[in-house]
Amino acid sequence: MVATKEPVLPFTDALVRLAHLVQQVFAEVSREQDLTPQQAQLLCLLVDGPVGMSELVRTLQLEKSSLTGLVDRAEKRGLVVRTRDSRDRRACRIGLTGEGERAGARAHEEVSRRLEVLAGELPDRQRELVAVAIGGILSGRPARPSRGTALAGERDPL
């Protein structure tokens, strides 16, 4: 029996299908952990520490009002807390509560585990090439600031 290769998808089609697959993984993990996919994404973004509302708007690609509603609902569930930014009283940073840290860590670990399983058959060299390609695509996008830093001029009015 001769093994046949699957046809190679055009680049953008492959990215779109990958994006859908990652969304599906978030949806499955969030459902199992009694979270919405948006809450799971929010918690995963906050596992490294508090983030300003402006950065969350950019990263999650949400309107400010939608993000405020998402944070309100997560806050009511005891998953996140708002704190004033020490450098700008008008700004607000969102951080995890103890329960949010546990839920965020579980969600992040499970999403990562499932994505690793999906990529498990790829040789290390291909995984590295994919990571480099994705890094190149993302390099033009604003990076999430590391813990305790803010983007220049970032203000998070709430």
C-alpha positions in Angstrom: 0.0 0.0 0.0 1.4 3.4 -1.0 0.9 6.2 1.5 -0.5 9.4 0.0 0.3 12.8 1.2 -2.4 15.2 2.1 -2.5 18.2 -0.2 -0.7 21.3 1.3 -3.2 24.0 2.2 -2.6 27.5 1.0 -0.9 29.5 3.8 -3.8 31.7 4.8 -6.2 28.7 4.7 -3.9 26.8 7.0 -3.8 29.8 9.5 -7.5 30.1 9.5 -8.0 26.4 10.1 -5.4 26.5 12.9 -7.2 29.5 14.5 -10.4 27.6 14.4 -8.8 24.6 16.0 -7.3 26.7 18.8 -10.7 28.3 19.4 -12.2 24.8 19.6 -9.6 23.8 22.2 -10.4 26.8 24.3 -14.1 26.1 23.9 -13.7 22.5 25.1 -11.5 23.3 28.0 -13.6 26.2 29.2 -16.8 24.1 29.0 -15.2 21.4 31.1 -14.1 24.0 33.7 -17.4 25.9 33.8 -16.0 28.9 32.1 -16.9 30.7 28.9 -14.2 30.6 26.2 -13.7 34.4 26.7 -13.2 33.9 30.5 -10.7 31.1 29.8 -8.7 33.4 27.4 -8.8 36.2 29.9 -7.6 34.0 32.8 -4.8 32.6 30.6 -3.7 36.1 29.7 -3.5 37.0 33.4 -1.6 34.0 34.7 1.7 36.0 34.5 0.3 39.0 36.5 -2.1 41.9 36.3 -2.7 43.5 32.9 -4.1 46.9 32.0 -7.5 47.2 30.5 -6.1 48.9 27.3 -3.7 46.0 26.8 -6.6 43.5 27.3 -8.7 45.4 24.7 -5.8 45.1 22.2 -5.0 41.5 23.0 -8.5 40.1 23.1 -9.7 42.3 20.2 -12.8 43.4 22.2 -14.5 46.8 22.4 -14.0 48.5 25.8 -17.6 47.9 26.8 -17.4 44.2 25.9 -14.2 43.8 27.9 -15.8 45.7 30.9 -18.7 43.3 30.8 -16.4 40.3 30.6 -14.3 41.6 33.6 -17.5 42.4 35.5 -18.8 38.9 35.1 -15.4 37.3 36.0 -15.2 39.7 39.1 -18.7 38.6 40.2 -17.5 34.9 40.0 -14.5 35.8 42.2 -12.0 35.1 39.5 -10.5 38.6 38.9 -10.0 41.8 40.8 -9.6 45.4 39.6 -6.8 47.5 41.1 -5.7 51.0 40.4 -2.5 51.4 38.5 0.1 52.9 40.9 1.5 55.0 38.1 -1.8 56.4 36.8 -4.8 56.7 39.1 -7.1 56.9 36.1 -5.9 53.5 35.0 -7.1 50.1 36.1 -5.2 46.8 36.1 -6.9 43.4 36.1 -5.4 40.6 38.2 -6.4 37.1 39.3 -7.8 36.3 42.7 -6.7 33.0 44.4 -9.6 31.2 42.8 -8.8 32.9 39.5 -5.1 31.8 39.7 -6.1 28.2 40.2 -8.7 28.3 37.4 -6.3 30.2 35.1 -3.5 27.8 35.7 -5.8 24.8 35.1 -7.1 26.3 31.9 -3.7 27.3 30.6 -2.2 23.9 31.4 -5.0 22.0 29.8 -5.1 24.2 26.6 -1.3 23.8 26.4 -1.5 20.0 26.9 -4.1 19.6 24.2 -2.2 21.7 21.7 0.9 19.7 22.4 -1.1 16.5 21.8 -2.4 17.9 18.5 1.2 18.7 17.4 2.6 15.5 18.9 3.3 13.8 15.6 5.3 16.7 14.2 9.0 16.3 14.2 10.9 18.8 16.4 12.3 20.6 13.4 8.8 21.2 12.0 7.6 22.4 15.4 10.5 24.9 15.5 9.7 26.1 12.0 6.1 26.7 12.9 7.0 28.5 16.1 9.5 30.7 14.2 6.9 31.5 11.5 4.2 32.4 14.1 6.8 34.5 16.0 7.5 36.4 12.8 3.8 37.0 12.2 3.3 38.2 15.8 6.4 40.4 15.8 4.5 43.1 14.1 1.9 43.1 16.8 2.2 44.8 20.1 3.6 42.3 22.6 2.0 41.7 26.0 4.1 43.6 28.5 6.0 41.5 31.0 4.8 41.4 34.6 4.8 44.8 36.3 5.4 46.9 33.1 3.1 48.9 30.9 3.3 50.1 27.4 4.5 53.7 27.0 1.5 56.0 27.3 -0.9 53.2 28.3 -3.9 54.5 30.2 -6.7 52.3 31.3 -9.7 54.4 32.1 -12.7 52.5 33.5 
